Amino acid sequence: MTHPFHPLAGREFELATYKKAWGEDRVYFCDDAGRLQHMPVGWTSVAPPDPFRAVAAGRCCFRTEDLLRLADLVARLRGSRA
Protein backbone atom coordinates (compact mmCIF):
# COMPACT_ATOMS: atom_id res chain seq x y z
CA MET A 1 0.00 0.00 0.00
CA THR A 2 1.66 3.22 -1.17
CA HIS A 3 -1.18 5.76 -0.75
CA PRO A 4 0.20 8.02 2.01
CA PHE A 5 -3.14 8.71 3.72
CA HIS A 6 -4.63 5.21 3.64
CA PRO A 7 -4.77 3.42 7.02
CA LEU A 8 -2.88 0.49 5.47
CA ALA A 9 -0.05 2.68 4.11
CA GLY A 10 3.26 0.86 4.22
CA ARG A 11 1.69 -2.58 4.66
CA GLU A 12 2.36 -5.40 2.21
CA PHE A 13 -0.23 -7.94 1.08
CA GLU A 14 -0.15 -10.85 -1.31
CA LEU A 15 -1.88 -9.98 -4.57
CA ALA A 16 -4.92 -12.22 -5.15
CA THR A 17 -5.91 -10.77 -8.52
CA TYR A 18 -5.78 -7.62 -10.65
CA LYS A 19 -8.77 -6.65 -12.78
CA LYS A 20 -10.97 -3.82 -14.00
CA ALA A 21 -14.00 -3.11 -11.82
CA TRP A 22 -16.20 -0.03 -11.47
CA GLY A 23 -14.43 1.51 -14.47
CA GLU A 24 -10.89 1.34 -13.08
CA ASP A 25 -8.09 -1.13 -12.50
CA ARG A 26 -8.25 -2.61 -9.00
CA VAL A 27 -6.12 -4.99 -6.96
CA TYR A 28 -7.65 -7.66 -4.75
CA PHE A 29 -5.96 -9.07 -1.64
CA CYS A 30 -6.87 -10.83 1.60
CA ASP A 31 -6.70 -8.76 4.77
CA ASP A 32 -5.44 -10.00 8.15
CA ALA A 33 -8.83 -11.62 8.84
CA GLY A 34 -8.73 -13.45 5.49
CA ARG A 35 -11.44 -11.31 3.89
CA LEU A 36 -11.04 -10.37 0.23
CA GLN A 37 -10.49 -6.60 -0.07
CA HIS A 38 -9.88 -4.37 -3.07
CA MET A 39 -8.56 -0.91 -3.88
CA PRO A 40 -7.52 1.17 -6.88
CA VAL A 41 -4.26 -0.08 -8.38
CA GLY A 42 -2.87 3.47 -8.22
CA TRP A 43 -2.79 3.25 -4.43
CA THR A 44 -0.34 0.36 -4.57
CA SER A 45 3.09 -0.53 -5.87
CA VAL A 46 1.41 -2.79 -8.46
CA ALA A 47 0.75 0.25 -10.65
CA PRO A 48 3.49 1.11 -13.11
CA PRO A 49 5.19 4.42 -12.29
CA ASP A 50 3.58 7.50 -13.82
CA PRO A 51 5.82 8.43 -16.81
CA PHE A 52 5.63 12.16 -16.07
CA ARG A 53 6.65 11.69 -12.44
CA ALA A 54 9.51 9.41 -13.46
CA VAL A 55 10.92 11.93 -15.95
CA ALA A 56 10.33 14.91 -13.62
CA ALA A 57 12.20 13.08 -10.83
CA GLY A 58 10.74 15.35 -8.15
CA ARG A 59 11.53 18.59 -10.01
CA CYS A 60 7.89 19.37 -10.86
CA CYS A 61 5.01 19.41 -8.40
CA PHE A 62 2.19 19.47 -10.96
CA ARG A 63 1.42 17.74 -14.24
CA THR A 64 0.37 19.92 -17.18
CA GLU A 65 -2.96 18.07 -17.41
CA ASP A 66 -3.72 18.85 -13.75
CA LEU A 67 -2.83 22.53 -14.14
CA LEU A 68 -5.08 22.84 -17.20
CA ARG A 69 -7.96 21.26 -15.27
CA LEU A 70 -7.33 23.65 -12.36
CA ALA A 71 -7.32 26.66 -14.71
CA ASP A 72 -10.62 25.48 -16.20
CA LEU A 73 -12.14 25.12 -12.72
CA VAL A 74 -10.98 28.60 -11.67
CA ALA A 75 -12.40 30.11 -14.87
CA ARG A 76 -15.77 28.38 -14.29
CA LEU A 77 -15.86 29.54 -10.65
CA ARG A 78 -15.06 33.12 -11.65
CA GLY A 79 -17.78 32.97 -14.30
CA SER A 80 -20.36 31.76 -11.79
CA ARG A 81 -19.81 34.84 -9.63
CA ALA A 82 -20.59 37.24 -12.46
Contacts in CASP RR format, 6 or more apart in sequence:
PFRMAT RR
TARGET T0000
AUTHOR 0000-0000-0000
METHOD contacts of the structure
MODEL  1
MTHPFHPLAGREFELATYKKAWGEDRVYFCDDAGRLQHMPVGWTSVAPPD
PFRAVAAGRCCFRTEDLLRLADLVARLRGSRA
1 8 0 8 1.000
1 9 0 8 1.000
1 10 0 8 1.000
1 11 0 8 1.000
1 12 0 8 1.000
1 13 0 8 1.000
1 39 0 8 1.000
1 43 0 8 1.000
1 44 0 8 1.000
2 9 0 8 1.000
2 10 0 8 1.000
2 42 0 8 1.000
2 43 0 8 1.000
2 44 0 8 1.000
2 45 0 8 1.000
3 9 0 8 1.000
3 39 0 8 1.000
3 42 0 8 1.000
3 43 0 8 1.000
3 44 0 8 1.000
6 39 0 8 1.000
6 43 0 8 1.000
13 29 0 8 1.000
13 30 0 8 1.000
13 31 0 8 1.000
14 29 0 8 1.000
14 30 0 8 1.000
15 27 0 8 1.000
15 28 0 8 1.000
15 29 0 8 1.000
15 46 0 8 1.000
16 28 0 8 1.000
16 29 0 8 1.000
16 30 0 8 1.000
16 36 0 8 1.000
17 27 0 8 1.000
17 28 0 8 1.000
18 25 0 8 1.000
18 26 0 8 1.000
18 27 0 8 1.000
18 28 0 8 1.000
18 41 0 8 1.000
18 46 0 8 1.000
19 25 0 8 1.000
19 26 0 8 1.000
19 28 0 8 1.000
20 26 0 8 1.000
21 38 0 8 1.000
24 40 0 8 1.000
24 41 0 8 1.000
25 40 0 8 1.000
25 41 0 8 1.000
25 42 0 8 1.000
25 47 0 8 1.000
26 38 0 8 1.000
26 39 0 8 1.000
26 40 0 8 1.000
26 41 0 8 1.000
27 38 0 8 1.000
27 39 0 8 1.000
27 40 0 8 1.000
27 41 0 8 1.000
27 44 0 8 1.000
27 46 0 8 1.000
28 36 0 8 1.000
28 37 0 8 1.000
28 38 0 8 1.000
29 36 0 8 1.000
29 37 0 8 1.000
29 38 0 8 1.000
30 36 0 8 1.000
30 37 0 8 1.000
31 37 0 8 1.000
41 47 0 8 1.000
52 60 0 8 1.000
52 63 0 8 1.000
END
